Amino acid sequence: MDARSAVPLVRVAYASAASRRIDREELLQLLAKAREKNARLGVTGILLYVDDSFFQVLEGPLEAVTGIYARIEQDDRHSKVLKLIQEPITERAFPDWSMGMARVSREDLASIPGLNDFFRTKSALSELPPSRARTLLQAFSDGRWRASVL
Ligand code: FAD
């Protein structure tokens, strides 16, 4: 629970493949709209876009998170949307971001202990298995790259 909602909170994380190369301008537009809706519904989280694949964490009230996730799943700007984590939480990992966008590279991700071997053989976040998704989530909630969030 948190003061924002006083209702049980959940976290959903997924990975997906962009349907086409998305430029910075388009990404910022997507982000601006996402932030507006997320702020309205009490949803927070983080989005990564690396080598044409996405990894996103959404946190907030169950109905809001599942509603937004259902809409995102249908979005034709990406495909192969794979839910990696859905769990109840007592605290948000990203309470300050209506949707933070981390500027990271494949090399940055490969430097996370527990992910380096994955990125040696696979390049796409969309191929991330659930166990590695937790490692990635942990690295971000521990504060890694907090300074490079847009
Ligand atoms: P809609 O009527 O579906 O869309 C509202 C506006 O969004 C449209 O006017 C249009 O400008 C834009 N839009 C929708 N689809 C497209 C498209 N295919 N191409 C270009 N522009 C389009 N939404 C959130 O609310 N929160 C998020 O955290 C979030 N994260 C996202 C992450 C990714 C990787 C992607 C691809 C999308 C994300 N979205 C997010 C967007 C989401 O999929 C919906 O577009 C958005 O929630 C609006 O949905 P709607 O049904 O309210 O309105």
Boltz pocket constraint, residues with backbone or C-beta under 6 A from the ligand:
constraints:
  - pocket:
      binder: B
      contacts: [[A, 30], [A, 33], [A, 34], [A, 35], [A, 37], [A, 38], [A, 47], [A, 54], [A, 56], [A, 68], [A, 71], [A, 72], [A, 73], [A, 75], [A, 76], [A, 77], [A, 78], [A, 98], [A, 99]]
      max_distance: 6.0
